[in-house]
């Protein structure tokens, strides 16, 4: 059991969205039971012990996000807590919210969790956190289908989502990025500056390279709007089913960054037990100190994009069907053990205990 200390008086209910992710499973109303916690988050109160004295803890957690302390002009609360933890040689875990993250000063005993950012520009104490998703295999429709009965020389690549190869749309997106960056430099925004690019155009160009290649087959569902602009819960359920069906029916799925420098689809593909085709745009990968990511993905650097079809085929032909089947099972296991809500925090804390 991991013993955790956090400053309870920092919690503000109306800003619950800024609460440290793990604490969301435990700061609940009195009617919320441990069975509810297991069903919703996959964790139990037996996994963690929350102590009232920092000296008795294994780790410390900063209750709210760094965004919150910065936006509410209460950085002194965060900094004072980190300095107090340092006296006891306790690591403090904090996090950022949103697509872009915020600038955080370096503290020796502070570990910053973030899904975004550019790894080459980040301090060493910034570590990746996955986007937590519901387990898509709770839907028995996927579990009862056969995996793949045959192997084929020409791999099938899947993708279902928003993309736009329009130059006009790209210019609009680039304009929005420039405007956000300018607000940061003028100290009108706390959001960290981003690479000047159109993410939807970049995604569209990636798919275009695959579609033009005679080496690959594709099953692409390209949409101009997020979730095809659905409005009702029934439509939302249908697009969710279409999305996961698309991943399930192809051995490989294209995973490229969105507005922020991370891919939610990466975790969805791993959870489905499939192989992501991951275009690395200087991404911060979760648990990279205990995970060899290149063993799980078709990894392509951004500047190698034109060689994408050849890299996919090279991977596909290098391994037998049984070896790829094993890789897919290992990917599902990676998500369960290290990238699910329960698995991530257990792995993170155990690997950072003194």
Secondary structure as the mmCIF struct_conf table of DSSP 4:
data_model
#
loop_
_struct_conf.conf_type_id
_struct_conf.id
_struct_conf.beg_label_comp_id
_struct_conf.beg_label_asym_id
_struct_conf.beg_label_seq_id
_struct_conf.end_label_comp_id
_struct_conf.end_label_asym_id
_struct_conf.end_label_seq_id
STRN STRN1 UNK A 2 UNK A 6
HELX_RH_3T_P HELX_RH_3T_P1 UNK A 8 UNK A 10
HELX_RH_3T_P HELX_RH_3T_P2 UNK A 13 UNK A 18
STRN STRN2 UNK A 19 UNK A 19
HELX_RH_AL_P HELX_RH_AL_P1 UNK A 21 UNK A 24
TURN_TY1_P TURN_TY1_P1 UNK A 25 UNK A 26
BEND BEND1 UNK A 27 UNK A 27
TURN_TY1_P TURN_TY1_P2 UNK A 30 UNK A 31
HELX_RH_AL_P HELX_RH_AL_P2 UNK A 34 UNK A 41
BEND BEND2 UNK A 42 UNK A 42
TURN_TY1_P TURN_TY1_P3 UNK A 45 UNK A 47
STRN STRN3 UNK A 48 UNK A 50
BEND BEND3 UNK A 52 UNK A 52
HELX_RH_3T_P HELX_RH_3T_P3 UNK A 54 UNK A 56
BEND BEND4 UNK A 58 UNK A 58
STRN STRN4 UNK A 59 UNK A 61
BEND BEND5 UNK A 63 UNK A 63
STRN STRN5 UNK A 64 UNK A 64
HELX_RH_AL_P HELX_RH_AL_P3 UNK A 66 UNK A 71
TURN_TY1_P TURN_TY1_P4 UNK A 72 UNK A 73
HELX_RH_AL_P HELX_RH_AL_P4 UNK A 75 UNK A 87
TURN_TY1_P TURN_TY1_P5 UNK A 88 UNK A 89
STRN STRN6 UNK A 92 UNK A 95
TURN_TY1_P TURN_TY1_P6 UNK A 98 UNK A 100
STRN STRN7 UNK A 102 UNK A 102
TURN_TY1_P TURN_TY1_P7 UNK A 108 UNK A 109
STRN STRN8 UNK A 110 UNK A 114
BEND BEND6 UNK A 115 UNK A 115
BEND BEND7 UNK A 117 UNK A 117
HELX_RH_3T_P HELX_RH_3T_P4 UNK A 119 UNK A 121
BEND BEND8 UNK A 122 UNK A 122
TURN_TY1_P TURN_TY1_P8 UNK A 124 UNK A 125
STRN STRN9 UNK A 126 UNK A 128
HELX_LH_PP_P HELX_LH_PP_P1 UNK A 130 UNK A 132
HELX_RH_3T_P HELX_RH_3T_P5 UNK A 136 UNK A 138
BEND BEND9 UNK A 139 UNK A 139
HELX_RH_AL_P HELX_RH_AL_P5 UNK A 140 UNK A 143
TURN_TY1_P TURN_TY1_P9 UNK A 144 UNK A 144
BEND BEND10 UNK A 145 UNK A 145
BEND BEND11 UNK A 149 UNK A 149
BEND BEND12 UNK A 153 UNK A 154
STRN STRN10 UNK A 156 UNK A 162
HELX_RH_AL_P HELX_RH_AL_P6 UNK A 167 UNK A 185
TURN_TY1_P TURN_TY1_P10 UNK A 186 UNK A 187
BEND BEND13 UNK A 188 UNK A 188
STRN STRN11 UNK A 191 UNK A 191
HELX_LH_PP_P HELX_LH_PP_P2 UNK A 192 UNK A 193
BEND BEND14 UNK A 196 UNK A 197
HELX_RH_AL_P HELX_RH_AL_P7 UNK A 199 UNK A 212
TURN_TY1_P TURN_TY1_P11 UNK A 214 UNK A 215
STRN STRN12 UNK A 217 UNK A 223
BEND BEND15 UNK A 224 UNK A 225
HELX_RH_3T_P HELX_RH_3T_P6 UNK A 226 UNK A 229
BEND BEND16 UNK A 232 UNK A 232
HELX_RH_AL_P HELX_RH_AL_P8 UNK A 233 UNK A 248
TURN_TY1_P TURN_TY1_P12 UNK A 249 UNK A 249
BEND BEND17 UNK A 250 UNK A 251
STRN STRN13 UNK A 252 UNK A 255
BEND BEND18 UNK A 259 UNK A 262
HELX_RH_AL_P HELX_RH_AL_P9 UNK A 264 UNK A 271
TURN_TY1_P TURN_TY1_P13 UNK A 272 UNK A 273
STRN STRN14 UNK A 275 UNK A 280
BEND BEND19 UNK A 281 UNK A 282
STRN STRN15 UNK A 286 UNK A 286
TURN_TY1_P TURN_TY1_P14 UNK A 287 UNK A 290
HELX_RH_3T_P HELX_RH_3T_P7 UNK A 293 UNK A 295
TURN_TY1_P TURN_TY1_P15 UNK A 296 UNK A 296
BEND BEND20 UNK A 297 UNK A 297
STRN STRN16 UNK A 298 UNK A 301
HELX_RH_3T_P HELX_RH_3T_P8 UNK A 302 UNK A 307
HELX_RH_AL_P HELX_RH_AL_P10 UNK A 308 UNK A 318
BEND BEND21 UNK A 319 UNK A 319
HELX_RH_AL_P HELX_RH_AL_P11 UNK A 321 UNK A 334
HELX_RH_PI_P HELX_RH_PI_P1 UNK A 335 UNK A 339
BEND BEND22 UNK A 340 UNK A 340
HELX_RH_AL_P HELX_RH_AL_P12 UNK A 341 UNK A 350
TURN_TY1_P TURN_TY1_P16 UNK A 351 UNK A 352
#
